[in-house]
């Protein structure tokens, strides 16, 4: 177990942090798309897509190397880290945005 953490801990921790941020941006982008402020959505979408791209590079690096090595446990752990981090990042961002959204930036502001 110690060997596993030494060899994979930093990569999994990096994946967790980036995936968490990625889904925070994804939730923010989804909500901004439903606001009445296109300029606001543009800024958020750039951030969302940039972090998504970085996250995909980490996933490919982590999972592909585990698949090539035949390390099914590492593939499963990386998947679990990704699922937990993205889910919790999304929930946290939704909580923050529910408190902060107002005016044109509030979800549904663009609807008549």
Secondary structure, 3 states (H helix, E strand, C coil): CHHHHHHHHHHHHHHHHHHHHHHHHHHHHHHHHCCCCHHHHHHHHHHHHHHHHHHHHHHHHHHHHHHHHCCHHHHHHHHHHHHHHHHHHHHHHHHHHHHHCCHHHCCCCCCC
